[in-house]
Amino acid sequence: MKKGTTHLINLKVNGDNRGSLIALEENSSVVPFFVKRVYYIYGTLPDVVRGKHAHKTLKQVLVCVSGACDIECFDGQHRQTITLNNPSQGLYLEGLIWREMKNFTPDCVLMVLASDHYNEADYIRDYTEFLKENFSNW
Ligand code: T46
């Protein structure tokens, strides 16, 4: 299975005296895949931890379009926590990344662009299985 990668993307803001507009285009340098699904997460209570899984093949770009939340990412070797609190930043996730989303503000709306339809078979929800898959990668 593919080793996990994450990086932050600065999104181009089209701003004028009316406010701001950000456009996301599929198959571009910003969203490097064809978008088959968009979903968004909101109304998450502040003490709730979401995620706790990895994906086998899915590529995603996460954008916090309102409010803030922390995304904890673990590629099997390195752990990092990325705070998404700016709609002009996206977080790219690909390959084997164990992700946990936490510290949602009440106004948080986390929008996700995904490279494939929802498929439960693409999830690794068991942490031991994730570590085993990763171990065979290093
Ligand atoms: C991810 C992180 C960032 C669907 O029916 N369709 C969908 O497209 C999705 C994403 C979920 N669901 C159902 C499956 C569950 O019954 O919605 C319920 C909640 O999903 P889940 O517990 O997987 O949600 P999160 O917030 O833990 O994780 C989600 C994504 O599932 C996941 O791909 O990377 O956001």
Backbone and ligand atoms as CSV (ligand in chain L), in Angstrom:
chain,resi,resn,atom,element,x,y,z
A,1,MET,N,N,0.828,-1.193,0.000
A,1,MET,CA,C,0.000,0.000,0.000
A,1,MET,C,C,0.868,1.250,0.000
A,2,LYS,N,N,0.315,2.339,-0.544
A,2,LYS,CA,C,1.141,3.544,-0.735
A,2,LYS,C,C,1.443,4.262,0.587
A,3,LYS,N,N,2.721,4.628,0.736
A,3,LYS,CA,C,3.155,5.397,1.909
A,3,LYS,C,C,2.368,6.714,1.967
A,4,GLY,N,N,2.059,7.174,3.177
A,4,GLY,CA,C,1.222,8.361,3.316
A,4,GLY,C,C,1.976,9.666,3.091
A,5,THR,N,N,1.292,10.622,2.500
A,5,THR,CA,C,1.865,11.973,2.385
A,5,THR,C,C,0.795,12.998,2.770
A,6,THR,N,N,1.275,14.089,3.345
A,6,THR,CA,C,0.377,15.208,3.677
A,6,THR,C,C,1.101,16.502,3.320
A,7,HIS,N,N,0.393,17.464,2.856
A,7,HIS,CA,C,0.975,18.808,2.788
A,7,HIS,C,C,-0.107,19.875,2.776
A,8,LEU,N,N,0.292,21.045,3.248
A,8,LEU,CA,C,-0.638,22.177,3.262
A,8,LEU,C,C,-0.588,22.891,1.922
A,9,ILE,N,N,-1.732,23.319,1.461
A,9,ILE,CA,C,-1.815,24.014,0.178
A,9,ILE,C,C,-2.354,25.423,0.445
A,10,ASN,N,N,-1.675,26.411,-0.115
A,10,ASN,CA,C,-2.218,27.777,-0.049
A,10,ASN,C,C,-3.145,27.982,-1.239
A,11,LEU,N,N,-4.389,28.299,-0.973
A,11,LEU,CA,C,-5.381,28.451,-2.034
A,11,LEU,C,C,-5.418,29.914,-2.488
A,12,LYS,N,N,-5.595,30.099,-3.774
A,12,LYS,CA,C,-5.587,31.468,-4.308
A,12,LYS,C,C,-6.899,32.179,-3.935
A,13,VAL,N,N,-6.738,33.330,-3.289
A,13,VAL,CA,C,-7.911,34.109,-2.880
A,13,VAL,C,C,-8.164,35.195,-3.909
A,14,ASN,N,N,-9.369,35.194,-4.468
A,14,ASN,CA,C,-9.778,36.270,-5.368
A,14,ASN,C,C,-10.557,37.263,-4.510
A,15,GLY,N,N,-9.876,38.301,-4.105
A,15,GLY,CA,C,-10.511,39.244,-3.175
A,15,GLY,C,C,-10.716,40.606,-3.824
A,16,ASP,N,N,-11.798,41.262,-3.476
A,16,ASP,CA,C,-11.979,42.657,-3.859
A,16,ASP,C,C,-12.785,43.322,-2.746
A,17,ASN,N,N,-13.279,44.508,-2.990
A,17,ASN,CA,C,-13.948,45.216,-1.885
A,17,ASN,C,C,-15.295,44.587,-1.484
A,18,ARG,N,N,-15.729,43.526,-2.215
A,18,ARG,CA,C,-16.970,42.844,-1.825
A,18,ARG,C,C,-16.706,41.670,-0.893
A,19,GLY,N,N,-15.426,41.234,-0.849
A,19,GLY,CA,C,-15.107,40.054,-0.042
A,19,GLY,C,C,-14.200,39.120,-0.819
A,20,SER,N,N,-14.250,37.833,-0.479
A,20,SER,CA,C,-13.284,36.885,-1.043
A,20,SER,C,C,-13.972,35.720,-1.724
A,21,LEU,N,N,-13.268,35.144,-2.684
A,21,LEU,CA,C,-13.786,33.980,-3.412
A,21,LEU,C,C,-12.619,33.039,-3.685
A,22,ILE,N,N,-12.819,31.774,-3.373
A,22,ILE,CA,C,-11.791,30.766,-3.661
A,22,ILE,C,C,-12.417,29.696,-4.546
A,23,ALA,N,N,-11.740,29.370,-5.636
A,23,ALA,CA,C,-12.240,28.339,-6.551
A,23,ALA,C,C,-11.309,27.134,-6.482
A,24,LEU,N,N,-11.906,25.938,-6.414
A,24,LEU,CA,C,-11.110,24.708,-6.411
A,24,LEU,C,C,-11.419,23.941,-7.680
A,25,GLU,N,N,-10.413,23.667,-8.476
A,25,GLU,CA,C,-10.632,22.953,-9.733
A,25,GLU,C,C,-9.997,21.576,-9.658
A,26,GLU,N,N,-10.740,20.575,-10.136
A,26,GLU,CA,C,-10.202,19.219,-10.109
A,26,GLU,C,C,-9.063,19.070,-11.114
A,27,ASN,N,N,-8.230,18.062,-10.858
A,27,ASN,CA,C,-7.104,17.753,-11.744
A,27,ASN,C,C,-6.220,18.973,-11.993
A,28,SER,N,N,-5.929,19.702,-10.917
A,28,SER,CA,C,-5.088,20.900,-10.997
A,28,SER,C,C,-3.930,20.716,-10.018
A,29,SER,N,N,-3.042,21.704,-9.953
A,29,SER,CA,C,-1.925,21.575,-9.004
A,29,SER,C,C,-2.441,21.634,-7.567
A,30,VAL,N,N,-3.606,22.255,-7.366
A,30,VAL,CA,C,-4.171,22.390,-6.014
A,30,VAL,C,C,-4.940,21.128,-5.614
A,31,VAL,N,N,-5.735,20.618,-6.530
A,31,VAL,CA,C,-6.512,19.385,-6.287
A,31,VAL,C,C,-6.062,18.361,-7.340
A,32,PRO,N,N,-5.015,17.586,-7.026
A,32,PRO,CA,C,-4.392,16.743,-8.054
A,32,PRO,C,C,-5.113,15.408,-8.288
A,33,PHE,N,N,-6.434,15.474,-8.439
A,33,PHE,CA,C,-7.219,14.271,-8.755
A,33,PHE,C,C,-8.583,14.728,-9.260
A,34,PHE,N,N,-9.305,13.809,-9.899
A,34,PHE,CA,C,-10.678,14.098,-10.306
A,34,PHE,C,C,-11.573,13.925,-9.080
A,35,VAL,N,N,-12.391,14.930,-8.827
A,35,VAL,CA,C,-13.213,14.930,-7.606
A,35,VAL,C,C,-14.489,14.120,-7.861
A,36,LYS,N,N,-14.631,13.030,-7.102
A,36,LYS,CA,C,-15.830,12.204,-7.274
A,36,LYS,C,C,-16.846,12.430,-6.161
A,37,ARG,N,N,-16.397,13.139,-5.111
A,37,ARG,CA,C,-17.301,13.300,-3.954
A,37,ARG,C,C,-16.886,14.530,-3.168
A,38,VAL,N,N,-17.866,15.237,-2.654
A,38,VAL,CA,C,-17.620,16.344,-1.710
A,38,VAL,C,C,-18.504,16.084,-0.507
A,39,TYR,N,N,-17.924,16.164,0.692
A,39,TYR,CA,C,-18.759,16.076,1.889
A,39,TYR,C,C,-18.284,17.124,2.882
A,40,TYR,N,N,-19.127,17.447,3.837
A,40,TYR,CA,C,-18.702,18.405,4.856
A,40,TYR,C,C,-19.204,17.994,6.223
A,41,ILE,N,N,-18.405,18.351,7.198
A,41,ILE,CA,C,-18.633,17.950,8.588
A,41,ILE,C,C,-18.894,19.220,9.381
A,42,TYR,N,N,-19.965,19.252,10.131
A,42,TYR,CA,C,-20.269,20.446,10.934
A,42,TYR,C,C,-21.049,20.027,12.170
A,43,GLY,N,N,-21.158,20.935,13.117
A,43,GLY,CA,C,-21.922,20.649,14.337
A,43,GLY,C,C,-21.233,19.620,15.216
A,44,THR,N,N,-19.922,19.484,15.078
A,44,THR,CA,C,-19.195,18.509,15.915
A,44,THR,C,C,-18.914,19.142,17.280
A,45,LEU,N,N,-19.199,18.407,18.339
A,45,LEU,CA,C,-18.984,18.947,19.683
A,45,LEU,C,C,-17.486,19.043,19.963
A,46,PRO,N,N,-17.082,20.032,20.791
A,46,PRO,CA,C,-15.649,20.312,20.963
A,46,PRO,C,C,-14.838,19.156,21.550
A,47,ASP,N,N,-15.481,18.286,22.332
A,47,ASP,CA,C,-14.703,17.199,22.951
A,47,ASP,C,C,-14.756,15.899,22.128
A,48,VAL,N,N,-15.283,15.990,20.916
A,48,VAL,CA,C,-15.415,14.791,20.074
A,48,VAL,C,C,-14.166,14.618,19.208
A,49,VAL,N,N,-13.727,13.366,19.080
A,49,VAL,CA,C,-12.625,13.057,18.156
A,49,VAL,C,C,-13.211,12.250,17.001
A,50,ARG,N,N,-13.054,12.757,15.797
A,50,ARG,CA,C,-13.547,12.057,14.602
A,50,ARG,C,C,-12.371,11.414,13.874
A,51,GLY,N,N,-12.682,10.687,12.816
A,51,GLY,CA,C,-11.624,10.061,12.040
A,51,GLY,C,C,-11.220,8.747,12.681
A,52,LYS,N,N,-9.976,8.682,13.188
A,52,LYS,CA,C,-9.427,7.446,13.767
A,52,LYS,C,C,-9.446,6.341,12.727
A,53,HIS,N,N,-8.940,6.662,11.567
A,53,HIS,CA,C,-8.829,5.656,10.509
A,53,HIS,C,C,-7.794,6.137,9.489
A,54,ALA,N,N,-7.440,5.237,8.591
A,54,ALA,CA,C,-6.605,5.596,7.438
A,54,ALA,C,C,-7.361,5.133,6.196
A,55,HIS,N,N,-6.883,5.566,5.043
A,55,HIS,CA,C,-7.458,5.095,3.788
A,55,HIS,C,C,-6.400,4.334,3.004
A,56,LYS,N,N,-6.860,3.352,2.237
A,56,LYS,CA,C,-5.921,2.556,1.439
A,56,LYS,C,C,-5.509,3.312,0.185
A,57,THR,N,N,-6.483,3.924,-0.511
A,57,THR,CA,C,-6.155,4.553,-1.801
A,57,THR,C,C,-6.702,5.974,-1.957
A,58,LEU,N,N,-7.593,6.375,-1.083
A,58,LEU,CA,C,-8.303,7.647,-1.277
A,58,LEU,C,C,-7.364,8.855,-1.161
A,59,LYS,N,N,-7.567,9.835,-2.039
A,59,LYS,CA,C,-6.870,11.124,-1.940
A,59,LYS,C,C,-7.914,12.162,-1.554
A,60,GLN,N,N,-7.521,13.082,-0.673
A,60,GLN,CA,C,-8.491,14.079,-0.214
A,60,GLN,C,C,-7.830,15.437,-0.020
A,61,VAL,N,N,-8.637,16.484,-0.171
A,61,VAL,CA,C,-8.211,17.833,0.237
A,61,VAL,C,C,-9.242,18.334,1.253
A,62,LEU,N,N,-8.757,18.703,2.439
A,62,LEU,CA,C,-9.617,19.172,3.517
A,62,LEU,C,C,-9.503,20.694,3.611
A,63,VAL,N,N,-10.639,21.355,3.657
A,63,VAL,CA,C,-10.633,22.818,3.805
A,63,VAL,C,C,-11.615,23.177,4.916
A,64,CYS,N,N,-11.135,23.921,5.889
A,64,CYS,CA,C,-12.013,24.380,6.954
A,64,CYS,C,C,-12.620,25.706,6.477
A,65,VAL,N,N,-13.809,25.655,5.926
A,65,VAL,CA,C,-14.385,26.860,5.317
A,65,VAL,C,C,-14.934,27.830,6.370
A,66,SER,N,N,-15.110,27.332,7.587
A,66,SER,CA,C,-15.546,28.197,8.689
A,66,SER,C,C,-15.002,27.609,9.986
A,67,GLY,N,N,-14.663,28.469,10.948
A,67,GLY,CA,C,-14.191,27.995,12.250
A,67,GLY,C,C,-12.831,27.322,12.163
A,68,ALA,N,N,-12.601,26.369,13.058
A,68,ALA,CA,C,-11.278,25.738,13.135
A,68,ALA,C,C,-11.384,24.331,13.698
A,69,CYS,N,N,-10.405,23.510,13.349
A,69,CYS,CA,C,-10.247,22.202,13.980
A,69,CYS,C,C,-8.797,21.756,13.792
A,70,ASP,N,N,-8.387,20.776,14.585
A,70,ASP,CA,C,-7.034,20.214,14.465
A,70,ASP,C,C,-7.118,18.870,13.754
A,71,ILE,N,N,-6.162,18.638,12.841
A,71,ILE,CA,C,-6.078,17.347,12.165
A,71,ILE,C,C,-4.749,16.723,12.587
A,72,GLU,N,N,-4.835,15.620,13.306
A,72,GLU,CA,C,-3.628,14.911,13.726
A,72,GLU,C,C,-3.333,13.836,12.694
A,73,CYS,N,N,-2.133,13.855,12.136
A,73,CYS,CA,C,-1.782,12.910,11.073
A,73,CYS,C,C,-0.582,12.070,11.504
A,74,PHE,N,N,-0.649,10.781,11.235
A,74,PHE,CA,C,0.465,9.880,11.576
A,74,PHE,C,C,0.722,8.986,10.378
A,75,ASP,N,N,1.956,9.064,9.844
A,75,ASP,CA,C,2.279,8.266,8.650
A,75,ASP,C,C,2.977,6.962,9.005
A,76,GLY,N,N,2.971,6.626,10.292
A,76,GLY,CA,C,3.624,5.402,10.736
A,76,GLY,C,C,4.976,5.710,11.369
A,77,GLN,N,N,5.504,6.912,11.057
A,77,GLN,CA,C,6.785,7.330,11.636
A,77,GLN,C,C,6.700,8.691,12.307
A,78,HIS,N,N,6.062,9.603,11.619
A,78,HIS,CA,C,5.988,10.978,12.129
A,78,HIS,C,C,4.543,11.370,12.416
A,79,ARG,N,N,4.403,12.061,13.556
A,79,ARG,CA,C,3.096,12.574,13.937
A,79,ARG,C,C,3.105,14.080,13.786
A,80,GLN,N,N,2.066,14.652,13.236
A,80,GLN,CA,C,1.975,16.107,13.213
A,80,GLN,C,C,0.526,16.523,13.404
A,81,THR,N,N,0.369,17.691,14.034
A,81,THR,CA,C,-0.972,18.239,14.205
A,81,THR,C,C,-1.060,19.517,13.396
A,82,ILE,N,N,-2.018,19.547,12.495
A,82,ILE,CA,C,-2.207,20.720,11.640
A,82,ILE,C,C,-3.505,21.389,12.053
A,83,THR,N,N,-3.422,22.664,12.390
A,83,THR,CA,C,-4.634,23.420,12.698
A,83,THR,C,C,-5.163,24.041,11.414
A,84,LEU,N,N,-6.396,23.698,11.076
A,84,LEU,CA,C,-7.040,24.327,9.918
A,84,LEU,C,C,-7.975,25.401,10.472
A,85,ASN,N,N,-7.647,26.642,10.207
A,85,ASN,CA,C,-8.464,27.749,10.744
A,85,ASN,C,C,-8.592,28.881,9.737
A,86,ASN,N,N,-8.338,28.542,8.464
A,86,ASN,CA,C,-8.311,29.577,7.440
A,86,ASN,C,C,-8.857,28.963,6.139
A,87,PRO,N,N,-9.928,29.537,5.591
A,87,PRO,CA,C,-10.508,28.938,4.377
A,87,PRO,C,C,-9.601,29.024,3.165
A,88,SER,N,N,-8.474,29.739,3.290
A,88,SER,CA,C,-7.553,29.820,2.153
A,88,SER,C,C,-6.412,28.810,2.282
A,89,GLN,N,N,-6.595,27.826,3.183
A,89,GLN,CA,C,-5.601,26.746,3.292
A,89,GLN,C,C,-6.297,25.405,3.123
A,90,GLY,N,N,-5.647,24.505,2.403
A,90,GLY,CA,C,-6.177,23.158,2.249
A,90,GLY,C,C,-5.135,22.164,2.749
A,91,LEU,N,N,-5.606,21.021,3.208
A,91,LEU,CA,C,-4.685,19.962,3.640
A,91,LEU,C,C,-4.866,18.773,2.715
A,92,TYR,N,N,-3.785,18.421,2.023
A,92,TYR,CA,C,-3.812,17.284,1.108
A,92,TYR,C,C,-3.419,16.017,1.863
A,93,LEU,N,N,-4.216,14.980,1.721
A,93,LEU,CA,C,-3.909,13.689,2.367
A,93,LEU,C,C,-3.962,12.589,1.321
A,94,GLU,N,N,-2.928,11.798,1.289
A,94,GLU,CA,C,-2.893,10.677,0.341
A,94,GLU,C,C,-2.167,9.492,0.966
A,95,GLY,N,N,-2.636,8.308,0.667
A,95,GLY,CA,C,-1.949,7.108,1.141
A,95,GLY,C,C,-2.224,6.841,2.609
A,96,LEU,N,N,-1.356,6.042,3.184
A,96,LEU,CA,C,-1.598,5.540,4.538
A,96,LEU,C,C,-1.309,6.595,5.604
A,97,ILE,N,N,-2.321,7.371,5.914
A,97,ILE,CA,C,-2.215,8.377,6.981
A,97,ILE,C,C,-3.317,8.098,7.998
A,98,TRP,N,N,-2.915,7.817,9.234
A,98,TRP,CA,C,-3.904,7.700,10.304
A,98,TRP,C,C,-4.288,9.120,10.689
A,99,ARG,N,N,-5.595,9.460,10.607
A,99,ARG,CA,C,-6.010,10.823,10.888
A,99,ARG,C,C,-7.039,10.874,12.007
A,100,GLU,N,N,-6.868,11.882,12.859
A,100,GLU,CA,C,-7.858,12.148,13.902
A,100,GLU,C,C,-8.178,13.632,13.853
A,101,MET,N,N,-9.466,13.956,13.843
A,101,MET,CA,C,-9.876,15.352,13.808
A,101,MET,C,C,-10.459,15.711,15.165
A,102,LYS,N,N,-9.986,16.800,15.738
A,102,LYS,CA,C,-10.422,17.157,17.087
A,102,LYS,C,C,-10.441,18.673,17.293
A,103,ASN,N,N,-10.851,19.086,18.483
A,103,ASN,CA,C,-10.905,20.515,18.856
A,103,ASN,C,C,-11.704,21.348,17.851
A,104,PHE,N,N,-12.862,20.831,17.481
A,104,PHE,CA,C,-13.742,21.557,16.562
A,104,PHE,C,C,-14.342,22.760,17.283
A,105,THR,N,N,-14.291,23.913,16.659
A,105,THR,CA,C,-15.010,25.068,17.205
A,105,THR,C,C,-16.497,24.909,16.812
A,106,PRO,N,N,-17.407,25.539,17.565
A,106,PRO,CA,C,-18.840,25.339,17.278
A,106,PRO,C,C,-19.220,25.747,15.851
A,107,ASP,N,N,-18.476,26.704,15.271
A,107,ASP,CA,C,-18.807,27.179,13.917
A,107,ASP,C,C,-18.017,26.448,12.837
A,108,CYS,N,N,-17.334,25.359,13.213
A,108,CYS,CA,C,-16.464,24.679,12.232
A,108,CYS,C,C,-17.278,23.968,11.141
A,109,VAL,N,N,-16.913,24.248,9.897
A,109,VAL,CA,C,-17.438,23.483,8.758
A,109,VAL,C,C,-16.211,22.983,7.998
A,110,LEU,N,N,-16.004,21.679,8.063
A,110,LEU,CA,C,-14.838,21.075,7.409
A,110,LEU,C,C,-15.316,20.427,6.108
A,111,MET,N,N,-14.877,21.015,4.982
A,111,MET,CA,C,-15.291,20.501,3.670
A,111,MET,C,C,-14.176,19.609,3.124
A,112,VAL,N,N,-14.570,18.495,2.523
A,112,VAL,CA,C,-13.571,17.542,2.019
A,112,VAL,C,C,-13.871,17.197,0.562
A,113,LEU,N,N,-12.871,17.345,-0.293
A,113,LEU,CA,C,-12.952,16.887,-1.681
A,113,LEU,C,C,-12.263,15.531,-1.727
A,114,ALA,N,N,-12.906,14.559,-2.357
A,114,ALA,CA,C,-12.360,13.198,-2.342
A,114,ALA,C,C,-12.257,12.641,-3.757
A,115,SER,N,N,-11.271,11.774,-3.939
A,115,SER,CA,C,-10.986,11.238,-5.278
A,115,SER,C,C,-11.884,10.057,-5.649
A,116,ASP,N,N,-12.695,9.616,-4.691
A,116,ASP,CA,C,-13.543,8.465,-5.018
A,116,ASP,C,C,-14.856,8.523,-4.245
A,117,HIS,N,N,-15.774,7.688,-4.688
A,117,HIS,CA,C,-17.047,7.564,-3.984
A,117,HIS,C,C,-16.817,6.941,-2.612
A,118,TYR,N,N,-17.808,7.066,-1.751
A,118,TYR,CA,C,-17.705,6.460,-0.424
A,118,TYR,C,C,-17.609,4.942,-0.560
A,119,ASN,N,N,-16.601,4.368,0.078
A,119,ASN,CA,C,-16.388,2.930,-0.007
A,119,ASN,C,C,-15.779,2.445,1.303
A,120,GLU,N,N,-16.576,1.805,2.106
A,120,GLU,CA,C,-16.111,1.373,3.435
A,120,GLU,C,C,-14.900,0.437,3.323
A,121,ALA,N,N,-14.788,-0.280,2.188
A,121,ALA,CA,C,-13.672,-1.224,2.017
A,121,ALA,C,C,-12.322,-0.499,1.887
A,122,ASP,N,N,-12.350,0.815,1.640
A,122,ASP,CA,C,-11.106,1.580,1.526
A,122,ASP,C,C,-10.582,2.049,2.883
A,123,TYR,N,N,-11.394,1.854,3.934
A,123,TYR,CA,C,-11.003,2.339,5.270
A,123,TYR,C,C,-10.179,1.290,6.008
A,124,ILE,N,N,-9.174,1.763,6.747
A,124,ILE,CA,C,-8.527,0.916,7.765
A,124,ILE,C,C,-8.915,1.548,9.096
A,125,ARG,N,N,-9.831,0.914,9.797
A,125,ARG,CA,C,-10.321,1.494,11.053
A,125,ARG,C,C,-9.661,0.847,12.268
A,126,ASP,N,N,-8.847,-0.182,12.016
A,126,ASP,CA,C,-8.172,-0.885,13.105
A,126,ASP,C,C,-6.716,-0.406,13.167
A,127,TYR,N,N,-6.332,0.176,14.320
A,127,TYR,CA,C,-5.010,0.801,14.437
A,127,TYR,C,C,-3.884,-0.219,14.284
A,128,THR,N,N,-4.083,-1.418,14.815
A,128,THR,CA,C,-3.056,-2.466,14.704
A,128,THR,C,C,-2.852,-2.842,13.236
A,129,GLU,N,N,-3.947,-2.930,12.507
A,129,GLU,CA,C,-3.844,-3.241,11.075
A,129,GLU,C,C,-3.107,-2.112,10.344
A,130,PHE,N,N,-3.394,-0.857,10.727
A,130,PHE,CA,C,-2.699,0.290,10.120
A,130,PHE,C,C,-1.182,0.185,10.359
A,131,LEU,N,N,-0.805,-0.128,11.612
A,131,LEU,CA,C,0.629,-0.225,11.941
A,131,LEU,C,C,1.278,-1.356,11.139
A,132,LYS,N,N,0.560,-2.455,10.991
A,132,LYS,CA,C,1.085,-3.610,10.249
A,132,LYS,C,C,1.293,-3.251,8.770
A,133,GLU,N,N,0.313,-2.578,8.180
A,133,GLU,CA,C,0.412,-2.158,6.769
A,133,GLU,C,C,1.589,-1.223,6.581
A,134,ASN,N,N,1.762,-0.301,7.565
A,134,ASN,CA,C,2.839,0.665,7.485
A,134,ASN,C,C,4.190,0.027,7.619
A,135,PHE,N,N,4.274,-0.923,8.549
A,135,PHE,CA,C,5.534,-1.594,8.821
A,135,PHE,C,C,6.067,-2.238,7.546
A,136,SER,N,N,5.161,-2.801,6.749
A,136,SER,CA,C,5.611,-3.466,5.525
A,136,SER,C,C,6.061,-2.449,4.468
A,137,ASN,N,N,5.794,-1.156,4.717
A,137,ASN,CA,C,6.198,-0.105,3.780
A,137,ASN,C,C,7.604,0.427,4.046
A,138,TRP,N,N,8.055,0.313,5.312
A,138,TRP,CA,C,9.316,0.975,5.683
A,138,TRP,C,C,10.507,0.057,5.462
L,1,T46,C1,C,-12.005,11.094,6.383
L,1,T46,C2,C,-12.304,12.150,7.379
L,1,T46,C3,C,-11.515,13.409,7.153
L,1,T46,C4,C,-21.250,8.289,4.097
L,1,T46,O1,O,-22.329,7.697,4.000
L,1,T46,N1,N,-20.697,8.863,3.004
L,1,T46,C5,C,-19.521,9.534,3.050
L,1,T46,O2,O,-19.062,10.042,2.007
L,1,T46,C6,C,-18.833,9.639,4.303
L,1,T46,C7,C,-17.512,10.376,4.396
L,1,T46,C8,C,-19.403,9.066,5.407
L,1,T46,N2,N,-20.586,8.408,5.301
L,1,T46,C9,C,-21.202,7.830,6.502
L,1,T46,C10,C,-20.412,6.704,7.165
L,1,T46,C11,C,-20.736,6.868,8.633
L,1,T46,O3,O,-21.927,6.183,8.920
L,1,T46,O4,O,-21.282,8.875,7.495
L,1,T46,C12,C,-21.003,8.371,8.779
L,1,T46,C13,C,-19.845,9.119,9.426
L,1,T46,O5,O,-18.620,8.779,8.737
L,1,T46,P1,P,-17.223,8.626,9.482
L,1,T46,O6,O,-17.437,8.111,10.845
L,1,T46,O7,O,-16.299,7.855,8.595
L,1,T46,O8,O,-16.763,10.167,9.542
L,1,T46,P2,P,-15.409,10.796,10.076
L,1,T46,O9,O,-15.687,12.221,10.339
L,1,T46,O10,O,-14.823,10.009,11.193
L,1,T46,O11,O,-14.378,10.671,8.828
L,1,T46,C14,C,-14.620,11.373,7.634
L,1,T46,C15,C,-14.455,10.448,6.408
L,1,T46,O12,O,-15.235,9.271,6.597
L,1,T46,C16,C,-13.032,10.045,6.142
L,1,T46,O13,O,-12.930,9.541,4.819
L,1,T46,O14,O,-10.893,10.999,5.894
L,1,T46,O15,O,-13.708,12.466,7.494
